[in-house]
Amino acid sequence: MSRVRDNLETMLARGQDNALLRFSLGNLCLQADDAAAAVTHLEQATSHDPDYSAAWKLLGKARLQAGDAPGAGDAWRQGIAVAERRGDKQAAREMAVFLRRLDREA
């Protein structure tokens, strides 16, 4: 485990739980090919802040890497709705591309 991930896990254990911390942990887990842990952290990130479009985007990637294609699609659809509502056009476009690729592979 990386030193950064260890430090973030320590913060979490101390009760400093928030969307950014969970997003950061999810991202590090995904980079370390620990998709299951990434999904857990990113689901918590979206629970803390349902309008966090970057967390929805990464949650979709983590679910796909974990073998949950339907869950990935659900995350991206929710993320697109959030991004469009917040005016985050780039994130909405990126997730739409991921969703189209997923639909083509299905």
C-alpha positions as CSV (number, residue, x, y, z in Angstrom):
1,M,0.0,0.0,0.0
2,S,1.3,3.5,-0.8
3,R,2.3,5.9,1.9
4,V,-0.3,8.4,0.7
5,R,-3.0,5.7,0.9
6,D,-1.9,4.8,4.4
7,N,-2.1,8.4,5.5
8,L,-5.6,8.8,4.1
9,E,-6.7,5.5,5.7
10,T,-5.4,6.8,9.0
11,M,-7.4,10.0,8.6
12,L,-10.5,7.9,7.8
13,A,-9.9,5.8,10.9
14,R,-9.8,9.0,13.0
15,G,-13.2,9.9,11.8
16,Q,-12.3,12.5,9.2
17,D,-14.7,11.0,6.6
18,N,-15.8,13.2,3.7
19,A,-16.3,13.1,0.0
20,L,-12.9,14.3,-1.0
21,L,-11.1,11.9,1.3
22,R,-13.2,9.0,-0.1
23,F,-12.7,10.1,-3.7
24,S,-8.9,10.3,-3.1
25,L,-8.9,6.8,-1.5
26,G,-11.0,5.4,-4.3
27,N,-8.7,6.9,-6.9
28,L,-5.6,5.4,-5.2
29,C,-7.3,2.0,-4.8
30,L,-8.2,2.0,-8.5
31,Q,-4.7,2.9,-9.5
32,A,-3.5,0.0,-7.3
33,D,-5.9,-2.4,-9.1
34,D,-8.0,-2.8,-6.0
35,A,-11.3,-2.2,-7.7
36,A,-13.4,-3.6,-4.8
37,A,-12.0,-1.1,-2.3
38,A,-12.3,1.7,-4.9
39,V,-16.0,0.9,-5.4
40,T,-16.5,1.1,-1.6
41,H,-14.8,4.4,-1.2
42,L,-16.4,6.0,-4.3
43,E,-19.9,4.9,-3.2
44,Q,-19.2,6.6,0.1
45,A,-18.0,9.7,-1.8
46,T,-21.2,9.9,-3.7
47,S,-23.2,9.4,-0.5
48,H,-21.4,12.3,1.2
49,D,-21.9,14.5,-1.9
50,P,-24.4,13.2,-4.4
51,D,-23.5,16.2,-6.7
52,Y,-19.8,15.2,-7.0
53,S,-19.7,14.4,-10.7
54,A,-16.0,13.3,-10.7
55,A,-16.8,10.7,-8.1
56,W,-19.6,9.3,-10.2
57,K,-17.3,9.1,-13.2
58,L,-14.6,7.3,-11.2
59,L,-17.2,5.0,-9.6
60,G,-18.3,3.9,-13.0
61,K,-14.7,3.1,-13.9
62,A,-14.2,1.2,-10.7
63,R,-17.4,-0.8,-11.1
64,L,-16.4,-1.7,-14.6
65,Q,-12.9,-2.8,-13.5
66,A,-14.6,-4.9,-10.7
67,G,-16.7,-6.7,-13.4
68,D,-20.0,-4.9,-12.7
69,A,-20.8,-3.4,-16.1
70,P,-24.5,-2.7,-15.2
71,G,-23.4,-0.9,-12.1
72,A,-20.9,1.1,-14.1
73,G,-23.6,2.2,-16.5
74,D,-25.8,3.2,-13.5
75,A,-23.0,5.3,-12.0
76,W,-22.3,7.1,-15.3
77,R,-26.0,7.8,-15.9
78,Q,-26.3,9.3,-12.5
79,G,-23.1,11.2,-13.0
80,I,-24.3,12.6,-16.4
81,A,-27.5,13.8,-14.7
82,V,-25.5,15.5,-11.9
83,A,-23.0,17.0,-14.3
84,E,-25.7,18.4,-16.6
85,R,-27.6,19.9,-13.7
86,R,-24.4,21.6,-12.4
87,G,-23.3,22.7,-15.8
88,D,-20.2,20.5,-15.9
89,K,-20.4,19.8,-19.6
90,Q,-17.0,18.2,-20.0
91,A,-17.7,15.6,-17.3
92,A,-21.1,14.9,-18.8
93,R,-19.5,14.4,-22.2
94,E,-16.8,12.0,-20.9
95,M,-19.3,9.9,-19.1
96,A,-21.6,9.8,-22.1
97,V,-18.6,8.4,-24.2
98,F,-17.9,5.8,-21.5
99,L,-21.6,4.8,-21.5
100,R,-21.8,4.5,-25.3
101,R,-18.7,2.3,-25.3
102,L,-20.3,0.2,-22.6
103,D,-23.5,-0.1,-24.6
104,R,-21.6,-1.2,-27.7
105,E,-19.8,-3.9,-25.8
106,A,-23.0,-5.3,-24.3
